[in-house]
Amino acid sequence: MITFLIIHLLLSSSAFFIGKSKINKQERFCHIVLAFTLPVVGLITVLILNYMKKEIIKEIDNTDEIIEEPPLFFYKPGEIRKTDIIPLEDALLMNDTAIKRKQLLNIAKDDILPFIDSLHLALEDEDSETSHYAATAITNIKKKLDVELQKKEVEYEQDKDNLDYTKEYYSILDTYLRSKLMDFSERKIKLYTYIEILKKLIDNDAGDEYYTKIIDAFYETNSLNDVERYCLDFLEKYNNETAFLSCLKYYYITKNKERFDEVLAQLRSSAIKLSNGGINIIRFWLGGSQ
């Protein structure tokens, strides 16, 4: 019995050294606990976990030579990809420094702007090198956006009647505002410029999508009178589901039940067929107003 115990202790102690360069302190502690509390089985489990981690890291290393598209977390849900790289969000939750750093290095090779939230998440990581990579990437994105914004602003100022220049200026402003890279004061200034550009596009009947953008901007600047005015204008001009939902949202938020009921009755009497999403939103509002 004593001999078995000694052998068990020696074997379990080896769990401390298994994959030591590839795991963090928390994982090493879990390995030791497994090995000590589950004789033989625990050590086998540790070896299996270490092997799986090595395979994941090896697969990520190999993608440097064969991958020609962004890593998985650059794809929208449902998109087909050639590799099975784990998402950055999962890597951060795993707290694996090797994988996190590798994923962030992969980010730097591609267009990362649509996935800025992943970088903000990595910025708070406990691993200093991971957070440094994220901070560097975010700084580079902001510099790129600043240059592009200045370029489009100059083009727009030189010919404000050019609708193409106006749309391009709107596009970079919209991208920058959605990136969450501006500080409060800078964002506030750009928001008012954004609104003026959107007004021009709406006046030129450039499309109904600009109404939803300007309405959201007015909510952010707490300009509720403007929200109502553009919601009603949106409804009068396009009379579609989005326009009706915009009006209903405004009257729900402002607790104007009389006008909410009027617009809802108008919607019910119209020939518009609501999407499942629209039906669920209205059901939620009706439930909250009872």
N, C-alpha and C positions, 0 to 999 in steps of 0.2 A: 504493500500500500504506500509506504514511504517512498519507495523507488518510483512508483507511478506518479506520485505527487511532485517529486523532484523533476522528473521528465516533463510533466505538464507545465511546471513553472518555467523551465528552460525554453520549451517550445513557445509558450505564451509570450515570454519576454521578447522573442524574435519578432513579434507583431509590431514592436516599436520601430523596427528598422525596415519593415516591408514597405516599399514605395515611398520612403521617407522624403525624397527630393520632389515628389509629385503631389504630396498632400499637405494640408494645413494642420494646425495643432488640434482643432476640434475633431477632424477625421482620425488623426492618430490616436487620440484618446478613445474614440469609439472602437477602433480596431483592438486596442489593448483590453477594453472591457469585454468585447466579444470573445477574444481569445481566452481570457481568464475565467469567464463565467460559463462558457460552453466548451468543455474539454474536447479536443480534436475537431469537433464540428465548427467551433468558433474560429479556429485557425484556418480551416478549409474555406470558410466564408470570407475571411480577410483576404486570402489568396485569390479567390474568385473576383472579389470587388477590385482588388489591385489590378488583376489581368484586364477586367472590363475597362478600367480607367486608362490603362496603357493603350488599349485598342482605340478608344475615343480620341486620345491625344495623337496617336499615330495617324488616324484618319484625317484629322485636322491638318497635321503637318503635310500630308500628301496632297491636300487640296491646293497648296501653294503652286504646285507644278501643273495641275490639270484644270483648276477652276478658272473660268472666264466670265463668270457672272457673280453678283453679290452673294454673300452668305445668306443663310436661311432667313434670318430676322429682317432681311431687306425685302422679302416677298410678302405680298398680301396673302391672307388666308385663302387656301384653295389653289394657289398658283403652283404650277409644276416646276420642279427644280432638278438639277442633275445630281446634287449631293445631299447628304443627310446630316449636315452640320447642325449642331444643336443651337437653339436661339440664344442670343446674348442674355436675355432675361433669365433663362434656365441656368446658364453658366454662372450668373451672379448669385442665384439662389444656391447653387451647388457650392459656392465659395471656393472654387478651384482656381488658383492663381494662374496656372499654366494655360488653362483653357480661356479664361477671361482675357488675359493679355493677348493670346493668339487671335481671338475674335475681334478685339479692338484694333489690332494691326491689320486685320482683313478689312475692317471698316474704312480705314484710311485710304484704301485703294479704290473705293467706289463712291458713288453719290450717296451721301448719308443723310442729306437734309430731310427726306420724308420720315426718317426714323430717329429724329432728334431726341425723342423721349427716352430711348434706350441709352443714349449717351448721358442724359441728365441722371438717369438711374445709376449708371456706372460712375458718375462723378462723386456719388456719396459712398462708394465702395471703401471698405476698410483697408484694402490693399493699396498702398500709396502709389505703386507704379500703375495700377489699373486706373485709379482716379486721375493720375497725371496724363495718361494716354487720352482719357476722355476729355480732360480740360484742354489739351492741345488740339484735339479734333474740333471741339466747340469753338475755340478761338479762330481756327482756320475757316470754319464755316461762316462765322460772323464777318471776317475780313472779306471773304468772297461775296457775301451778300451786300456789304457796304459798297464795294466797288461796282457791283451790278446795279445797285440802287442809284448811285450817283450818275452812272451812265444813262440809265433810263430817264432820270429826272432832267438831265440836260437836254435830251432829245425831246422830251415833252415840253419843256419850257421854250424851246426854239420853235415849236409848231403845235400849239395847244389845240388847233382845229383838226389835227391829224388823228383820226379815231384809232388807227393801228398803234401809234405811239401811246395814246391814252390807255389802251388795253394792255400794252406791254408794261407800262408804268404801274397800272393796277395789279398786274400779275406778280411783279416782284415785291410790291408793297404787301400784298396778300400773303405771299410766301414768308416774308420776313415777320409779319405780325403773328402768323401761326407757328413760327419757330420758337417763340418764347425766349428769344435771345436779347431782346431790348430791356433796358431798365425801365422803371415806372415813368420817369419824366420823358424819356425818349419815345416810349410807346404812346404816351398821351399826345405828343406833338404829331407823330406819324398817323395816329388815328384820325385826327382832324383833316389831314391831307388826304388820307384814304377815303374819308367820307365825301370830300369835294370831288375826287376822281369818280367815285361811284355815282354821285349826282349827275355828273356829265354823261356817264355811260347810260344811265337811266333816261335822261333827257333825249338821248340819241336812239332810244329803243334798242339797245344792244342785246337785251335778253332778260328773261325773268330771274335768272340766277343772281343778278346784281341786287335785286330787291332783298333777298334773304341776307346777303352780305351787309347791306347798309342798315337793315333792321337790327342785326346782331351788333353792329358797331354803335348804333344809337343806344342800345341796351347798356353797352359797356360804358358809354359816356353819360349814362343816366338821363338821356334826353327823351323822356317818355312821350312828350307831345309829338315829337318827330316820329317816334315809333308808330303811334296811332295813325299819323298822317300818311306815312309810307305803306303801312299795312292796308289801309283803305284804298289807297291809290293802286297798290298791287292787286287787290281784289277786283277793283273796277276794270283794270286793264287786262288782266289775265284770267280771272275767274276760274282758277284751278285749285286742286287739293292743297298745294303748298300755301297759296294765298289765303285760303280759308283757315288753315291751321295757324298761320301767322296771326290772323285777327283773333282767333279764339284764344291763342296763347296770351296775347296782350290783355284781353279782357279778363282772362282767368287770373293773371298775375296782379292786375290792378283791382281785382275783386268787383268788377262791374258786371253783376249777374244779369242785369236787364239787357245790356248790349251783347253779352255772351249768348243769351238765349235767342236774341234776334238773329245773330249771325248763324247760330246753329240751325234755327228754323229755315233760314235762307239756304243753308247747305242741304238740308233734308229735302227741300222742295226743288233743288236743282237736279240736273241730269248727271252730275259728277259721280263716278263710281270710285269710292274710297279704297285705298290699299289696305291690307291687313294692319300695317303699321299705323296708318292714319286712324283706323277704327279703334285700335288699342289705346292710342293717345287720347282720343275723345272719351272713351270709356273711363280712363284714368281721371280726366278732368271732371267728368260728370260725377264720379264717385267721390272726388275731393270737394265738390261743391254742395254735396247733400248735407 
